[in-house]
Amino acid sequence: MTHNRLYLRVFDRPAALERILRVTRHRGFGIRRMSVAPSRTGDRMEISLSVRGSRPLHTLFHQLKKLSDVADISESGPPDADAG
């Protein structure tokens, strides 16, 4: 099993976090660590998600990217602070 980290900027909407967690579980990944903080503008949340799984990370990445709640997602580091 490999460990990976994703950084997401998510619109602050009801149940957005639940949808992210559901997709993560359905794609066969377990969450090892998660931190959630409001963005500077207050209309979004910034999420750091450490996941573990035996499937390729791109299967989770692309499904999370499809969620309308997700404004930005990155594997390498936090999304650019000036974006969106």
C-alpha positions as CSV (number, residue, x, y, z in Angstrom):
1,M,0.0,0.0,0.0
2,T,1.2,3.4,-0.8
3,H,0.7,6.7,1.0
4,N,-0.1,9.8,-0.9
5,R,-1.1,13.4,-0.1
6,L,-3.7,15.5,-1.9
7,Y,-4.4,19.2,-1.5
8,L,-7.9,20.4,-2.3
9,R,-9.6,23.8,-2.4
10,V,-13.3,23.1,-2.0
11,F,-16.3,25.4,-2.1
12,D,-17.7,25.8,1.4
13,R,-21.1,24.1,0.8
14,P,-23.2,21.8,2.9
15,A,-22.1,18.2,2.7
16,A,-19.0,19.0,0.5
17,L,-16.7,17.2,2.9
18,E,-19.0,14.2,3.1
19,R,-18.9,13.8,-0.7
20,I,-15.1,13.9,-0.7
21,L,-14.9,11.3,2.0
22,R,-17.5,9.1,0.2
23,V,-15.6,9.2,-3.1
24,T,-12.3,8.4,-1.2
25,R,-13.9,5.4,0.4
26,H,-15.5,4.2,-2.8
27,R,-12.2,4.3,-4.7
28,G,-10.6,2.0,-2.1
29,F,-8.5,4.5,-0.2
30,G,-8.2,5.0,3.6
31,I,-7.6,8.3,5.1
32,R,-4.5,8.5,7.3
33,R,-4.6,12.2,8.1
34,M,-6.8,15.2,7.1
35,S,-6.7,18.8,7.9
36,V,-9.4,21.3,7.0
37,A,-9.1,25.1,7.2
38,P,-11.1,28.0,5.8
39,S,-9.5,29.9,2.9
40,R,-8.5,33.5,3.2
41,T,-11.7,34.6,1.3
42,G,-13.9,32.5,3.6
43,D,-16.0,31.0,0.7
44,R,-13.8,27.9,0.4
45,M,-12.1,25.3,2.5
46,E,-8.5,24.1,2.1
47,I,-8.1,20.4,2.7
48,S,-4.9,18.4,3.0
49,L,-5.7,14.7,2.7
50,S,-3.2,11.9,3.4
51,V,-4.5,8.7,1.9
52,R,-3.3,5.1,1.7
53,G,-4.4,2.5,-0.8
54,S,-3.3,-0.2,-3.2
55,R,-5.0,1.3,-6.3
56,P,-3.3,4.0,-8.4
57,L,-3.8,7.5,-7.0
58,H,-5.0,8.8,-10.3
59,T,-8.2,6.8,-9.9
60,L,-9.1,8.9,-6.8
61,F,-7.6,12.2,-8.2
62,H,-9.8,12.2,-11.3
63,Q,-13.0,11.3,-9.4
64,L,-12.4,14.0,-6.9
65,K,-11.7,16.5,-9.6
66,K,-15.1,15.7,-11.1
67,L,-17.0,16.9,-8.0
68,S,-18.6,20.2,-8.4
69,D,-17.5,21.1,-4.9
70,V,-13.8,20.9,-5.8
71,A,-12.4,24.1,-7.1
72,D,-8.8,22.9,-7.3
73,I,-6.8,19.8,-6.6
74,S,-3.1,19.0,-6.5
75,E,-0.8,16.1,-5.7
76,S,2.4,18.0,-5.4
77,G,1.5,20.7,-2.9
78,P,-1.2,23.2,-1.9
79,P,-3.0,24.7,-4.9
80,D,-1.7,28.2,-5.8
81,A,-3.1,30.7,-3.3
82,D,-3.9,33.2,-6.1
83,A,-6.0,30.7,-8.1
84,G,-9.7,31.0,-8.0
